[in-house]
Each structure stands twice: as C-alpha cells, then as structure tokens.
C-alpha cells in the first residue's frame, strides 16, 4: 500500500489519531534508530505519520521562536480578560482553555486523552475540570513559564503541534472577544504555511464527496489535501487556513470556491482532530 492509498484509508475513517499517538510515544521512548523500523511493520497510518514526522526533523529552526511568541501573547490576553471570558469553544471560558493547555503539557497520564476517544478522553476531561478549579493566575503562570523538560521541548513538537495549538487557541480567545484577524509577519506566515502543508489530510479526513486543495491567498502556493472530483479550493492567509482545518470554519476568513457540489461538501464537512 502506497502513501496515497494510506491517505485515502485515513480519510475513510481509519485510526489516524491512534497512529499519531503511537508515533509520538515511539519518538520519545524508543532508542535512536528503533522507532522508524518498528513503525514500518505497523498499520499504514503509522507509516504515513512517521514519514510526516521524519520530515519535521529537517524543519526550519527559526520557526522555534513563534510558539514562544504565541504562548506569551496568549498568556497576556488571559491576564487581560480574566477567567470568565468567552472562547470560540463554547461553553468553555478562558479558565477552561487555560486548564486544557496546562493538562496538555503537564499531565502525561491524561494528555493522550486529548486526542484519543472513549474512556481515556473522559478521564482527561475529568482531570481538566479539576485543573480548572485551581487559581487562574497560577494556571497562567504555568503556561507562561514554557514547556516542561521532555517531549514538549523537542524541536519538531514546538514547530508543529505546539505552534498550531497556541496559534489556534490564541485566536479562539481573540475572536470570541471582538478582536479582528491579525496581520502576521511574513516569516510567521511561512511557518504556519509549512504546518498547513504537512498533514492536512488528517484534519480533513471526514470530508466526503469532493477533492480539496488549499491556496495561500495572493501567492501561487497550493497543497492538495484530498484527491477527488469535483474539487473545491479554500484560499486564505496561512493562519486562516489553519483555523479552518482545525474546525473554526465560522471564524476563519477564507474563500471557498469550485463547483457547487464540492463547495457544499466542504461546508458540510467536520474538520479538525
């Protein structure tokens, strides 16, 4: 089975989230040179996820500053708005979101439940609710202090999932509180575009009945998300495309174009983790 067939299998409802979780655990726990060969004998989703992650190790080290900027700016906004401000993740407030961010980086037992369904996910939500009862200022201080030693300090983790996490959640707070879309510096947009381009097929895996392409608006840069006819195109700045892929369709400033059936399929689809 080649990579494109594996991509289609994920799009048809494979075990994509489990694959990514397996890759993450092996990268952290397996000795050097072991993770890749082990994943080659696992299911196609693992092999595809490993290929994506292997490419990240050659990523632009300059991207490492952007997750720190997003972390600091979101922490400032939390301090400004307080614990009861709305977010795009209603009914979550800023307190709920802060607890989520602390759990993601600090609770290695419950953290996988943020992407794994079922009992593990319910366990993670119980732990998040317990964290939300803590002092809000303390939660923000923990977030602001940066990732703890270990997995979340690895370069590719900072460049990709953590940058995505903090950019999207920063916008969850900004836009729910009347803030307009930002104009990012070009280097930040380049970093976000790299992330948009790396594995959009997973975030769009529930799309049915249409192909999909993404375009960085105002440039010739495009990426194919899913093969198929008819094909829709979503165009916008990289950050807006990232928001769309992570399920913030109502807040993302993008243009969806193409045949009517394809556009309708995209608008009907549920994007995100």
Buried (B, 14 or more C-beta within 10 A) or exposed (E): EEEEEBBBBBBEEBBBBBBBBBBBEBBEEBEEEEBBEEBEEBBBBBBBBBBBBBEBEEBEEEBBBBBBBBBBBBBEBBBEBEBEBBBBBEEBBBBBBBBBBBBBBBBEEBBBBBBBEEEBBEBBBEBBEEBBEBEBEEBBEBBBEBBEEEBBEBEBBBBBBBBBBBBBBBBBBBBBBEEEBBEBEEEBBBBBBBBBBBBBBBBBBEBEBBBBBBBBBEEEBEBBBBBBEBBBBBBBBBBBBBBBBBBBBEBBBBEBBBEEEBBBBBEEBEBBE
